Amino acid sequence: MMLTTEQKLLCGIAHLGWMVGFPVLAPIVIMLLTGDIFIRNQAKEALIFQIGMIVLGAIFGVLSFVLIGIPFLILIWGAGLIFPIIAVIRICDGIDYSYPITGKFVR
């Protein structure tokens, strides 16, 4: 699939919105402003993934008070860092990326 620069840029912003402090807002704005199905699907993927990271982070944050959640917080932090970067790399290669766990719910 051949993607335009605009498609790659908007998908990249949706997936990496957390880097500038907008993990949920960036994908929502992109979903509302674009009519492109590919961009909309990628923004939806990013939104669901980021919501999942926030929910899991809150759960494991509470569990870290009893020390059970600390390893899971580290795991969630790593996944929240690595998977969006992989998503952007795949998008730049023209591949329709779906997150390993949350992608099944979105599609």
N, C-alpha and C positions, 0 to 999 in steps of 0.2 A: 504494500500500500504506500502510495506517495503522499506524504503530508506536506502542507504548506508551512511556511515559517510561522505564520500566525497561529495555526493549529498547535504546533510544537510549543510555542511560547505560552499560550493560554493553558495548555495541559501542564506544562512545567510549573506555572504559577499555582495552579490548583493543587498539584502534588507537593510543592515545596512551600506552600503558604505558611506552614508552621515555623519556617526559619525566620520569618519576619514578624512572627507573633499573631498570625491570623490562621490558625489551623482549620477552623470551621468556616469563617467568614469568606476567605478567598474562594473555596470551591462553590459556596452558595452564590456569591456574586457572579462568578463565571457561568454557572448554570442558568442564572436568570438573564444574563446579557447575551448569551449566544444562542443561535438557532441550529448550529452544527451538531449533529447527532454524536459524532465521534468525541468532540470536546465535552459535550454534555455527559456522555457516559464516563469519560475519564474523570470529570469533576465529581460525579456521583461516587465513583470508586474512591477517590481521595477523601470525600466527605465522610463516607461510612467508615473508612479506615481510621480517620482522625477521631471521629466520635468514639469508635471502639478503643482507641489508645487512651482517650481521656477517661472513659468509664473504667477501663482496666487499671489505669494509673491511680484513680481515686480509690478503687477497691484495694489494690495492693499497697497504696499509701496508708490506708487505715490498718491493714494487716501488718505493716512494718512496725507498728507499735509493739507487737508481740514477736517481732523479728522474723516472722514467717514471710512477710511480703518483700523483704529487702532483695533477695535474689530475683524475684519476679519483677520488681521495679527495674532492676538492672537489665533484665531480659526485654521488658517492654520499651525501655529507653533505647536499647540497641535496635530493636525491630522498628521503632518509630524513626530512627535515624537512617537505617540502611534501606528499608523497603521503598520509601519515596524516592531515594536517589536511584535505585534500580528502575523504578517506574519511569523516571525522566530519561534515563539512558535508553530504555526500551522504546519510549515514545520517539526519541530522536532517531532511532533506527527504523521507525515506521511500524513498530509492533504494537498491537492493541493489548495493553498490559492490564492484568487483573491481579489484585493482591491475593496471596496464597489462601488466607482464611476468609476474610470479609468479602472477597470477590464473588464467592459462591452465592452469597445472600443478595448481592447487587444485581447480578446477571440473572 
